[in-house]
Amino acid sequence: MSLKIVNPGLSTSIQDLGRPGYFHLGIPMGGAMDRFALRVGNMLVGNPEDAAGLEAVFMGPEIEFQKTAIVSVTGADLPIRVDGQLQEAWTSFEVRAGQTLSFEFLKSGARAYIAISGGIQTPAALGSRSTYPIGALGGVNGRAIQALDELPLGYSSNAIAGKSVAPSMRRGPGSPARLRVLPGLYWHRLTEAAGNGFFEDEWTVALEADRMGYRFKGGRSLEFVDREQPFGAGADPSNIVDGCYSYGSIQVPGGAEPIVLHRDAVSGGGYFTLGAVISADMDLIGQLQPHTSVKFDRVDMAGAMAARHERKNLLMKIREELS
Amino acid sequence: MNQSLIEPAIQPVGDSGLMVRFGAAVDPDIHAQVLEADSAISAAGIEGVTELIPSFAALFVGYDPLQTDFETVSAAVRALGPMKSKERTSGQIWQVPVCYGDGLSPDLAEVAVRTGLSEEEVINAHLSGDYLLYMYGFAPGYAYLGGVPKEIQLPRKTAPVRDIPAGAVMIAGPQALVTTIKMPTGWWIIGQSPFQFLRPGEDNPFPLAVGDRVQFTRMSRDDFERAVGQGAKT
């Protein structure tokens, strides 16, 4: 074993880039909420971008290294210490056997990603080490990490300390955070005033914000156009005949508060979705703390695709600089 | 060509998926078109398509937006033409035992009151249904069955109840389901089954396929306790 968990923090889980391909059976893709941060973290320590690392929410863990490794911390700003010595974020550094990695209080963002050279080598389930506690898949016996857990590390020969990503290439949410939305399948079910209000109003992240979904509150309640419910659908105007949801879909149970479905979201159900947050902005949601202000910006398909390509190009640029 | 077949509606879902919609109701013929589209799109091997997810009346097609786009994928789907309802001969039939009774059927009395039937009549109606597995959704292994007889179709409860354990046999409208893990639900719980729709650790954790059929059978309390004691999968 190579890493000994002294203190797990608040909720720290093993995550890689997830397990696509099982959504039709009710198993979500899962994986890092902020995939950009995990990818870049892995690049910094010479790992494949899909290697498993740790996702720490709001609070960092305390980890004793039993083997010397190169480490990086990306994503949320959680000041890093190795045996008390401060380290740079978004920069690779060495932790020697016997040293302890720990963190100070969160400064900004919500989730920090700890990538370790060689990657965490816990057993994969359905092709991924990502922790999905609801289905008891991945992680450590299907759960988040606990004190005294010992995590195996893989072998690595190409990791070096001192690699860094320029601040201009690091990504984090602005203030207010802006999330771009493509109106979708059931947008026409909203009244015009409700549709406009959705984009005009400032929302805040509710306390119900986790890997399954982020709830937003504070905007105007969403009103629906009257219609007859189809046979088989629930009685609430926000009910539909049960259908598939996709990542980023925005559902509004009861019409009150929108919920953006995230990595561990269920694959289907009986609420309608008014649109979807574009894929390029899903990582930002993973960095939102409760009470953060958020504005939704309307985009069209061309805008969403441009954002997606911009993201791809940024990753390529970082890849080139670090190789 | 069957005149009742209409071109499905294709709409974007975010920037990495589209929905092919065949209707808006729980209906075996509509669902047969969904499954036909599922196999046709799968066989067509459209570049960049990553995921196909059938539901009651629609098929979700997920794609990688860096490899392809909405226009390309929707044109390729449209080129496959309207979907015929395939004869459903391949689906396997599963017998799923249910125990109705004290402590296992928390909503049975309420369902009886709301439908104007006796509890025994509710049970018999539930057992008489011919159930089709339409989709997986909501949670791992949650197999959405359609085919609840009209006389016991009720709207969902107005507020969900938390922490419903695995094995609960539930109904809501035309739908039925046996829970696999502890989750909240607004459906009506009328019995308990030892049958496991989700079998983690097995080569195929999902023994039932979309398009399979389910027949519920009645199980005595003794047999139920024995089956649960033996960690039944049946």
Interface residues (C-beta under 8 A of the other chain):
Chain A: P20 G21 F23 H24 L25 G26 I27 I134 G135 A136 L137 L182 G184 L185 P230 F231 G232 A233 G234 A235 N239 I240 V241 D242 G243 C244 S246 Y247 G248 S249 V266 S267 G268 G269 G270 T273 G275 A276 V277 I278 S279 A280 M301 A304 M305 R308 H309 K312
Chain B: Q11 P12 V13 G14 D15 S16 G17 M19 A24 A25 V26 T50 E51 L52 I53 P54 S55 F56 A57 A58 F60 G62 P65 L66 D69 F70 M135 Y136 G137 F138 A139 P140 G141 Y142 Y144 G146 P155 R156 A172 G173 P174 Q175 I181 G186 P200 P205 F206 V210
